[in-house]
């Protein structure tokens, strides 16, 4: 299995000084703005719940 993707930028300040947090899986710390946040994959979107329909993908 491949490694998990890591965020490139802080979602709050845009700084790139991110480090994994000891708070748990998917938790990160930004040393630029001193915020901690957690990322979680929720699933894939379908055409019925907000994803592009087949017609929109071909445009």
Legacy VTK file of the C-alpha trace (Angstrom):
# vtk DataFile Version 3.0
C-alpha trace
ASCII
DATASET POLYDATA
POINTS 59 float
0.000 0.000 0.000
1.250 3.513 -0.751
2.003 6.222 1.788
-0.649 8.722 2.775
-0.563 12.113 1.093
0.614 15.033 3.181
-0.741 18.587 2.966
1.549 21.089 1.247
0.064 24.258 2.777
-1.679 25.245 5.998
-5.420 25.688 5.280
-5.465 28.753 7.555
-2.389 30.815 6.681
-0.914 29.085 3.616
2.478 28.527 5.256
4.486 25.451 4.264
6.058 24.793 7.698
3.838 21.798 8.553
4.771 18.899 10.803
2.852 15.776 11.809
1.188 16.134 15.195
1.208 13.621 18.014
-2.537 14.241 18.440
-3.422 11.318 16.180
-3.772 10.027 12.645
-4.087 12.824 10.088
-3.222 15.551 12.607
-0.816 18.322 11.569
0.728 21.392 13.184
1.516 24.639 11.389
4.517 26.356 12.892
3.755 29.514 10.916
0.424 30.353 12.569
0.670 27.890 15.514
-2.591 26.129 14.587
-3.257 22.407 14.690
-5.676 20.719 12.315
-6.710 17.254 11.213
-7.329 15.910 7.711
-9.758 13.114 6.982
-10.792 11.521 3.695
-14.577 11.278 3.611
-15.131 9.469 0.309
-15.733 10.079 -3.363
-18.508 12.282 -4.717
-21.016 10.946 -7.200
-23.201 12.824 -9.666
-26.114 12.600 -7.202
-24.292 14.257 -4.290
-22.243 17.054 -5.840
-19.757 15.403 -8.174
-19.646 16.235 -11.887
-22.062 14.392 -14.122
-20.861 12.459 -17.172
-21.845 15.404 -19.403
-19.751 17.860 -17.372
-16.656 15.605 -17.378
-16.485 15.599 -21.167
-16.588 19.411 -21.518
LINES 1 60
59 0 1 2 3 4 5 6 7 8 9 10 11 12 13 14 15 16 17 18 19 20 21 22 23 24 25 26 27 28 29 30 31 32 33 34 35 36 37 38 39 40 41 42 43 44 45 46 47 48 49 50 51 52 53 54 55 56 57 58
